[in-house]
Amino acid sequence: MNYRSPAEAVAAESASMPAFVPGSSYSGQPILLTECGGIAFAVDGGGWGYTTAEEPEEFLASYRQLIEAIVGTPAVQGFCYTQLTDVEQEINGLTTFERVPKVDTHRLREITELPRP
């Protein structure tokens, strides 16, 4: 998918779903990534995610790469990282199922607050 401009972002179909229901169209609304992330990082065993990280530094590097791509895309005004916590077999949270941070939260915040170029 390409999000270099609002027109390209709105034209992209995520999971074969159009951005607007029939009869509606883009008229300058903020463009948000409402689900992104999916970096599987198991601190207590196996599970599922879109990509995987074996160590905290690898997770942080993948997270930084994702955030840099988002903030480097002028068409996108915001995002929602999915997911905050691990859930059942999905180990792509920023914390474990028990809400224990998987990596240094200060470093996560530093990356999340990267300025736009």
ROVEX-195187 format. One record per atom (N, C-alpha, C, O): residue number from 1; residue in three letters; atom name; x, y, z. Coordinates in steps of 0.001 Angstrom, whole numbers, always signed. Example, Ala and Ser with C-alpha at 12.3 -4.5 7.8 and 13.67 -1.06 7.14 Angstrom:
BEGIN
num, residuo, atomo, x, y, z
1, ALA, N, +13190, -5690, +7800
1, ALA, CA, +12300, -4500, +7800
1, ALA, C, +13200, -3300, +7800
1, ALA, O, +14236, -3319, +8465
2, SER, N, +12850, -2250, +7080
2, SER, CA, +13670, -1060, +7140
2, SER, C, +12900, +30, +7870
2, SER, O, +13409, +1138, +8039
//
This chain:
BEGIN
num, residuo, atomo, x, y, z
1, MET, N, +834, -1181, +0
1, MET, CA, +0, +0, +0
1, MET, C, +875, +1239, +0
1, MET, O, +2001, +1231, +496
2, ASN, N, +339, +2284, -558
2, ASN, CA, +1088, +3516, -677
2, ASN, C, +302, +4646, -30
2, ASN, O, -864, +4867, -360
3, TYR, N, +933, +5352, +879
3, TYR, CA, +265, +6443, +1594
3, TYR, C, +1021, +7762, +1428
3, TYR, O, +1040, +8574, +2353
4, ARG, N, +1638, +7990, +280
4, ARG, CA, +2397, +9229, +63
4, ARG, C, +1505, +10457, -11
4, ARG, O, +1947, +11559, +314
5, SER, N, +284, +10290, -425
5, SER, CA, -642, +11421, -515
5, SER, C, -2006, +10973, -3
5, SER, O, -2289, +9775, +31
6, PRO, N, -2856, +11918, +395
6, PRO, CA, -4197, +11529, +826
6, PRO, C, -4955, +10744, -246
6, PRO, O, -5658, +9787, +76
7, ALA, N, -4822, +11134, -1505
7, ALA, CA, -5537, +10428, -2577
7, ALA, C, -5086, +8970, -2671
7, ALA, O, -5916, +8077, -2840
8, GLU, N, -3782, +8725, -2564
8, GLU, CA, -3283, +7352, -2624
8, GLU, C, -3707, +6552, -1400
8, GLU, O, -4044, +5374, -1513
9, ALA, N, -3691, +7188, -230
9, ALA, CA, -4089, +6492, +988
9, ALA, C, -5559, +6092, +944
9, ALA, O, -5913, +4978, +1330
10, VAL, N, -6402, +6986, +480
10, VAL, CA, -7839, +6697, +420
10, VAL, C, -8141, +5658, -660
10, VAL, O, -9073, +4868, -513
11, ALA, N, -7364, +5653, -1737
11, ALA, CA, -7587, +4690, -2824
11, ALA, C, -7138, +3283, -2438
11, ALA, O, -7625, +2305, -3005
12, ALA, N, -6220, +3170, -1485
12, ALA, CA, -5724, +1842, -1070
12, ALA, C, -6829, +1082, -358
12, ALA, O, -7571, +1656, +439
13, GLU, N, -6938, -194, -642
13, GLU, CA, -7941, -1029, +20
13, GLU, C, -7240, -2025, +918
13, GLU, O, -6599, -2962, +442
14, SER, N, -7362, -1822, +2202
14, SER, CA, -6796, -2746, +3169
14, SER, C, -7719, -3937, +3322
14, SER, O, -8915, -3774, +3563
15, ALA, N, -7168, -5135, +3184
15, ALA, CA, -7966, -6368, +3296
15, ALA, C, -9170, -6333, +2369
15, ALA, O, -10243, -6822, +2720
16, SER, N, -8991, -5751, +1174
16, SER, CA, -10051, -5647, +166
16, SER, C, -11272, -4867, +650
16, SER, O, -12385, -5075, +165
17, MET, N, -11056, -3977, +1599
17, MET, CA, -12148, -3159, +2125
17, MET, C, -11914, -1711, +1701
17, MET, O, -10836, -1172, +1952
18, PRO, N, -12894, -1067, +1065
18, PRO, CA, -12730, +337, +686
18, PRO, C, -12694, +1225, +1927
18, PRO, O, -13224, +860, +2977
19, ALA, N, -12067, +2387, +1801
19, ALA, CA, -11963, +3320, +2923
19, ALA, C, -13315, +3924, +3295
19, ALA, O, -13527, +4307, +4446
20, PHE, N, -14233, +4012, +2328
20, PHE, CA, -15539, +4629, +2580
20, PHE, C, -16662, +3706, +2127
20, PHE, O, -16506, +2936, +1180
21, VAL, N, -17776, +3793, +2804
21, VAL, CA, -18953, +3048, +2395
21, VAL, C, -19523, +3699, +1141
21, VAL, O, -19300, +4888, +915
22, PRO, N, -20251, +2949, +325
22, PRO, CA, -20848, +3540, -884
22, PRO, C, -21664, +4788, -543
22, PRO, O, -22433, +4806, +418
23, GLY, N, -21477, +5820, -1350
23, GLY, CA, -22184, +7073, -1143
23, GLY, C, -21384, +8091, -345
23, GLY, O, -21765, +9259, -281
24, SER, N, -20274, +7665, +268
24, SER, CA, -19418, +8578, +1026
24, SER, C, -18100, +8728, +290
24, SER, O, -17724, +7875, -515
25, SER, N, -17399, +9821, +570
25, SER, CA, -16111, +10030, -88
25, SER, C, -15199, +10879, +791
25, SER, O, -15619, +11448, +1799
26, TYR, N, -13961, +10941, +379
26, TYR, CA, -12960, +11719, +1108
26, TYR, C, -13162, +13205, +861
26, TYR, O, -13282, +13648, -281
27, SER, N, -13198, +13968, +1951
27, SER, CA, -13322, +15419, +1816
27, SER, C, -12426, +16118, +2842
27, SER, O, -12811, +17116, +3452
28, GLY, N, -11220, +15564, +3016
28, GLY, CA, -10253, +16195, +3899
28, GLY, C, -10188, +15660, +5320
28, GLY, O, -9477, +16222, +6153
29, GLN, N, -10917, +14582, +5616
29, GLN, CA, -10873, +14012, +6954
29, GLN, C, -9443, +13559, +7278
29, GLN, O, -8689, +13216, +6368
30, PRO, N, -9062, +13553, +8564
30, PRO, CA, -7749, +13023, +8937
30, PRO, C, -7659, +11547, +8541
30, PRO, O, -8628, +10799, +8664
31, ILE, N, -6502, +11149, +8072
31, ILE, CA, -6270, +9757, +7703
31, ILE, C, -5495, +9102, +8836
31, ILE, O, -4414, +9558, +9208
32, LEU, N, -6057, +8027, +9380
32, LEU, CA, -5473, +7326, +10514
32, LEU, C, -5192, +5879, +10156
32, LEU, O, -5975, +5249, +9446
33, LEU, N, -4076, +5348, +10646
33, LEU, CA, -3839, +3910, +10580
33, LEU, C, -4448, +3355, +11853
33, LEU, O, -3903, +3546, +12941
34, THR, N, -5563, +2675, +11726
34, THR, CA, -6286, +2246, +12924
34, THR, C, -5865, +880, +13429
34, THR, O, -6378, +408, +14444
35, GLU, N, -4940, +242, +12738
35, GLU, CA, -4336, -986, +13254
35, GLU, C, -2991, -1171, +12584
35, GLU, O, -2909, -1353, +11369
36, CYS, N, -1945, -1125, +13379
36, CYS, CA, -607, -1378, +12854
36, CYS, C, +226, -2004, +13956
36, CYS, O, -112, -1894, +15134
37, GLY, N, +1295, -2649, +13585
37, GLY, CA, +2159, -3315, +14557
37, GLY, C, +2294, -4774, +14211
37, GLY, O, +2713, -5125, +13108
38, GLY, N, +1942, -5621, +15147
38, GLY, CA, +1994, -7059, +14892
38, GLY, C, +3373, -7665, +15009
38, GLY, O, +3645, -8694, +14392
39, ILE, N, +4267, -7042, +15801
39, ILE, CA, +5610, -7584, +15982
39, ILE, C, +5565, -8603, +17125
39, ILE, O, +5460, -8229, +18293
40, ALA, N, +5645, -9866, +16785
40, ALA, CA, +5587, -10927, +17790
40, ALA, C, +6896, -10965, +18571
40, ALA, O, +7973, -11101, +17990
41, PHE, N, +6792, -10843, +19883
41, PHE, CA, +7955, -10920, +20754
41, PHE, C, +7543, -11697, +21992
41, PHE, O, +6897, -11159, +22892
42, ALA, N, +7920, -12961, +22028
42, ALA, CA, +7540, -13844, +23124
42, ALA, C, +8591, -13782, +24221
42, ALA, O, +9754, -14116, +23994
43, VAL, N, +8186, -13359, +25398
43, VAL, CA, +9105, -13399, +26529
43, VAL, C, +8896, -14672, +27341
43, VAL, O, +9748, -15038, +28151
44, ASP, N, +7770, -15349, +27131
44, ASP, CA, +7444, -16558, +27884
44, ASP, C, +7040, -17731, +26996
44, ASP, O, +6277, -18585, +27450
45, GLY, N, +7506, -17813, +25774
45, GLY, CA, +7127, -18937, +24923
45, GLY, C, +6605, -18498, +23580
45, GLY, O, +6781, -17346, +23182
46, GLY, N, +5959, -19419, +22873
46, GLY, CA, +5507, -19197, +21506
46, GLY, C, +4217, -18420, +21406
46, GLY, O, +3592, -18072, +22408
47, GLY, N, +3835, -18156, +20171
47, GLY, CA, +2622, -17418, +19895
47, GLY, C, +2629, -16928, +18469
47, GLY, O, +3336, -17476, +17624
48, TRP, N, +1839, -15887, +18188
48, TRP, CA, +1618, -15436, +16822
48, TRP, C, +1813, -13934, +16691
48, TRP, O, +1549, -13177, +17625
49, GLY, N, +2284, -13506, +15506
49, GLY, CA, +2401, -12104, +15125
49, GLY, C, +2714, -12048, +13644
49, GLY, O, +3002, -13082, +13041
50, TYR, N, +2665, -10872, +13043
50, TYR, CA, +2957, -10735, +11609
50, TYR, C, +4441, -10875, +11330
50, TYR, O, +4829, -11500, +10343
51, THR, N, +5282, -10298, +12193
51, THR, CA, +6729, -10450, +12118
51, THR, C, +7197, -10869, +13496
51, THR, O, +6416, -10837, +14447
52, THR, N, +8453, -11262, +13623
52, THR, CA, +8932, -11729, +14921
52, THR, C, +10215, -11014, +15332
52, THR, O, +10991, -10549, +14497
53, ALA, N, +10406, -10944, +16627
53, ALA, CA, +11629, -10428, +17230
53, ALA, C, +12040, -11423, +18311
53, ALA, O, +11206, -11907, +19076
54, GLU, N, +13314, -11715, +18363
54, GLU, CA, +13822, -12684, +19349
54, GLU, C, +14351, -12018, +20617
54, GLU, O, +14366, -12629, +21685
55, GLU, N, +14785, -10762, +20495
55, GLU, CA, +15409, -10039, +21610
55, GLU, C, +14801, -8643, +21723
55, GLU, O, +14243, -8129, +20754
56, PRO, N, +14908, -8025, +22908
56, PRO, CA, +14362, -6663, +23067
56, PRO, C, +14905, -5669, +22039
56, PRO, O, +14140, -4868, +21502
57, GLU, N, +16203, -5704, +21756
57, GLU, CA, +16776, -4762, +20793
57, GLU, C, +16212, -4972, +19391
57, GLU, O, +16012, -4011, +18648
58, GLU, N, +15958, -6222, +19033
58, GLU, CA, +15367, -6512, +17721
58, GLU, C, +13935, -5982, +17659
58, GLU, O, +13516, -5440, +16637
59, PHE, N, +13185, -6138, +18753
59, PHE, CA, +11829, -5602, +18812
59, PHE, C, +11853, -4081, +18658
59, PHE, O, +11098, -3521, +17862
60, LEU, N, +12722, -3416, +19421
60, LEU, CA, +12795, -1963, +19361
60, LEU, C, +13215, -1476, +17975
60, LEU, O, +12723, -450, +17507
61, ALA, N, +14112, -2196, +17321
61, ALA, CA, +14527, -1821, +15963
61, ALA, C, +13352, -1942, +14990
61, ALA, O, +13157, -1068, +14145
62, SER, N, +12572, -3017, +15102
62, SER, CA, +11398, -3203, +14237
62, SER, C, +10352, -2140, +14525
62, SER, O, +9744, -1597, +13602
63, TYR, N, +10138, -1841, +15799
63, TYR, CA, +9172, -826, +16193
63, TYR, C, +9602, +544, +15655
63, TYR, O, +8774, +1298, +15143
64, ARG, N, +10887, +863, +15769
64, ARG, CA, +11405, +2137, +15249
64, ARG, C, +11189, +2228, +13741
64, ARG, O, +10780, +3271, +13230
65, GLN, N, +11465, +1142, +13036
65, GLN, CA, +11282, +1134, +11581
65, GLN, C, +9824, +1425, +11226
65, GLN, O, +9546, +2190, +10303
66, LEU, N, +8908, +819, +11953
66, LEU, CA, +7481, +1046, +11720
66, LEU, C, +7099, +2504, +11985
66, LEU, O, +6429, +3131, +11165
67, ILE, N, +7524, +3037, +13126
67, ILE, CA, +7161, +4407, +13491
67, ILE, C, +7800, +5402, +12525
67, ILE, O, +7160, +6385, +12149
68, GLU, N, +9037, +5171, +12120
68, GLU, CA, +9676, +6053, +11143
68, GLU, C, +8896, +6087, +9833
68, GLU, O, +8758, +7141, +9213
69, ALA, N, +8387, +4930, +9416
69, ALA, CA, +7588, +4884, +8187
69, ALA, C, +6292, +5671, +8348
69, ALA, O, +5869, +6371, +7428
70, ILE, N, +5666, +5559, +9507
70, ILE, CA, +4408, +6273, +9745
70, ILE, C, +4638, +7778, +9788
70, ILE, O, +3947, +8526, +9095
71, VAL, N, +5606, +8237, +10596
71, VAL, CA, +5809, +9684, +10715
71, VAL, C, +6407, +10278, +9440
71, VAL, O, +6325, +11487, +9222
72, GLY, N, +7003, +9442, +8607
72, GLY, CA, +7539, +9903, +7336
72, GLY, C, +6516, +9963, +6224
72, GLY, O, +6852, +10280, +5082
73, THR, N, +5270, +9661, +6549
73, THR, CA, +4192, +9650, +5569
73, THR, C, +3266, +10830, +5840
73, THR, O, +2450, +10770, +6760
74, PRO, N, +3377, +11898, +5059
74, PRO, CA, +2588, +13103, +5331
74, PRO, C, +1076, +12899, +5303
74, PRO, O, +346, +13642, +5959
75, ALA, N, +599, +11916, +4565
75, ALA, CA, -851, +11715, +4454
75, ALA, C, -1472, +11188, +5743
75, ALA, O, -2666, +11380, +5972
76, VAL, N, -688, +10529, +6585
76, VAL, CA, -1214, +9903, +7803
76, VAL, C, -1047, +10848, +8986
76, VAL, O, +57, +11312, +9271
77, GLN, N, -2166, +11134, +9681
77, GLN, CA, -2132, +12046, +10817
77, GLN, C, -2067, +11347, +12172
77, GLN, O, -1787, +12000, +13177
78, GLY, N, -2315, +10053, +12226
78, GLY, CA, -2277, +9349, +13499
78, GLY, C, -2323, +7851, +13297
78, GLY, O, -2567, +7364, +12193
79, PHE, N, -2081, +7115, +14394
79, PHE, CA, -2098, +5655, +14308
79, PHE, C, -2502, +5057, +15643
79, PHE, O, -2430, +5702, +16689
80, CYS, N, -2927, +3811, +15575
80, CYS, CA, -3246, +3025, +16761
80, CYS, C, -2420, +1751, +16687
80, CYS, O, -2623, +924, +15798
81, TYR, N, -1490, +1593, +17619
81, TYR, CA, -662, +392, +17633
81, TYR, C, -1500, -769, +18156
81, TYR, O, -2151, -665, +19196
82, THR, N, -1475, -1846, +17436
82, THR, CA, -2209, -3041, +17842
82, THR, C, -1205, -4147, +18088
82, THR, O, -568, -4606, +17140
83, GLN, N, -1049, -4560, +19229
83, GLN, CA, -1930, -4292, +20350
83, GLN, C, -1147, -3923, +21583
83, GLN, O, +57, -4173, +21654
84, LEU, N, -1813, -3330, +22562
84, LEU, CA, -1131, -2910, +23770
84, LEU, C, -590, -4106, +24554
84, LEU, O, +553, -4091, +25011
85, THR, N, -1417, -5137, +24706
85, THR, CA, -1008, -6304, +25494
85, THR, C, -1113, -7583, +24669
85, THR, O, -1863, -7653, +23695
86, ASP, N, -345, -8592, +25077
86, ASP, CA, -519, -9914, +24487
86, ASP, C, -1920, -10414, +24844
86, ASP, O, -2424, -10141, +25934
87, VAL, N, -2537, -11141, +23927
87, VAL, CA, -3871, -11687, +24144
87, VAL, C, -3881, -13119, +23643
87, VAL, O, -3667, -13377, +22459
88, GLU, N, -4134, -14053, +24564
88, GLU, CA, -4178, -15469, +24199
88, GLU, C, -2944, -15842, +23386
88, GLU, O, -1827, -15706, +23887
89, GLN, N, -3107, -16308, +22151
89, GLN, CA, -1974, -16752, +21342
89, GLN, C, -1259, -15606, +20636
89, GLN, O, -171, -15806, +20095
90, GLU, N, -1842, -14415, +20628
90, GLU, CA, -1214, -13273, +19961
90, GLU, C, -196, -12637, +20899
90, GLU, O, -548, -12103, +21951
91, ILE, N, +1085, -12703, +20496
91, ILE, CA, +2156, -12200, +21344
91, ILE, C, +2767, -10929, +20757
91, ILE, O, +3969, -10691, +20880
92, ASN, N, +1931, -10125, +20123
92, ASN, CA, +2422, -8913, +19481
92, ASN, C, +2112, -7653, +20279
92, ASN, O, +2067, -6560, +19714
93, GLY, N, +1899, -7789, +21569
93, GLY, CA, +1645, -6633, +22418
93, GLY, C, +2918, -5956, +22865
93, GLY, O, +4012, -6508, +22739
94, LEU, N, +2764, -4746, +23392
94, LEU, CA, +3894, -4039, +23985
94, LEU, C, +4159, -4532, +25400
94, LEU, O, +5240, -4329, +25952
95, THR, N, +3149, -5187, +25978
95, THR, CA, +3305, -5811, +27294
95, THR, C, +2858, -7260, +27201
95, THR, O, +2211, -7667, +26236
96, THR, N, +3214, -8029, +28216
96, THR, CA, +2763, -9418, +28289
96, THR, C, +1281, -9455, +28651
96, THR, O, +673, -8421, +28930
97, PHE, N, +714, -10641, +28643
97, PHE, CA, -681, -10833, +29049
97, PHE, C, -900, -10281, +30460
97, PHE, O, -1978, -9769, +30763
98, GLU, N, +113, -10382, +31322
98, GLU, CA, +27, -9906, +32706
98, GLU, C, +322, -8413, +32835
98, GLU, O, +407, -7896, +33949
99, ARG, N, +481, -7712, +31703
99, ARG, CA, +710, -6263, +31636
99, ARG, C, +2114, -5861, +32096
99, ARG, O, +2310, -4758, +32606
100, VAL, N, +3086, -6753, +31916
100, VAL, CA, +4483, -6452, +32219
100, VAL, C, +5137, -5969, +30925
100, VAL, O, +5087, -6675, +29917
101, PRO, N, +5748, -4786, +30931
101, PRO, CA, +6392, -4290, +29716
101, PRO, C, +7456, -5265, +29201
101, PRO, O, +8229, -5820, +29982
102, LYS, N, +7485, -5464, +27893
102, LYS, CA, +8451, -6370, +27280
102, LYS, C, +9798, -5704, +27051
102, LYS, O, +10834, -6369, +27034
103, VAL, N, +9779, -4400, +26876
103, VAL, CA, +11001, -3635, +26641
103, VAL, C, +10953, -2366, +27477
103, VAL, O, +9925, -2054, +28077
104, ASP, N, +12044, -1645, +27518
104, ASP, CA, +12144, -398, +28265
104, ASP, C, +11087, +588, +27765
104, ASP, O, +11106, +986, +26601
105, THR, N, +10174, +976, +28641
105, THR, CA, +9065, +1856, +28238
105, THR, C, +9548, +3263, +27879
105, THR, O, +8910, +3943, +27075
106, HIS, N, +10658, +3708, +28460
106, HIS, CA, +11204, +5019, +28097
106, HIS, C, +11677, +5011, +26651
106, HIS, O, +11509, +5997, +25934
107, ARG, N, +12265, +3904, +26223
107, ARG, CA, +12716, +3804, +24832
107, ARG, C, +11524, +3716, +23889
107, ARG, O, +11551, +4296, +22803
108, LEU, N, +10473, +2994, +24291
108, LEU, CA, +9255, +2941, +23474
108, LEU, C, +8687, +4345, +23288
108, LEU, O, +8322, +4735, +22179
109, ARG, N, +8616, +5090, +24371
109, ARG, CA, +8071, +6452, +24290
109, ARG, C, +8935, +7324, +23384
109, ARG, O, +8415, +8079, +22562
110, GLU, N, +10248, +7220, +23534
110, GLU, CA, +11162, +7998, +22698
110, GLU, C, +10918, +7719, +21218
110, GLU, O, +10898, +8640, +20401
111, ILE, N, +10737, +6464, +20881
111, ILE, CA, +10491, +6081, +19483
111, ILE, C, +9106, +6568, +19046
111, ILE, O, +8958, +7120, +17956
112, THR, N, +8113, +6366, +19879
112, THR, CA, +6739, +6755, +19529
112, THR, C, +6624, +8253, +19286
112, THR, O, +5799, +8688, +18482
113, GLU, N, +7432, +9036, +19963
113, GLU, CA, +7366, +10487, +19823
113, GLU, C, +8340, +11038, +18785
113, GLU, O, +8644, +12231, +18799
114, LEU, N, +8828, +10199, +17896
114, LEU, CA, +9716, +10693, +16828
114, LEU, C, +9022, +11813, +16068
114, LEU, O, +7850, +11692, +15715
115, PRO, N, +9736, +12897, +15816
115, PRO, CA, +9130, +14008, +15071
115, PRO, C, +9017, +13684, +13587
115, PRO, O, +9748, +12843, +13064
116, ARG, N, +8110, +14348, +12934
116, ARG, CA, +8009, +14222, +11474
116, ARG, C, +9241, +14872, +10849
116, ARG, O, +9726, +15890, +11342
117, PRO, N, +9748, +14282, +9764
117, PRO, CA, +10924, +14881, +9117
117, PRO, C, +10609, +16233, +8495
117, PRO, O, +11491, +16865, +7913
//
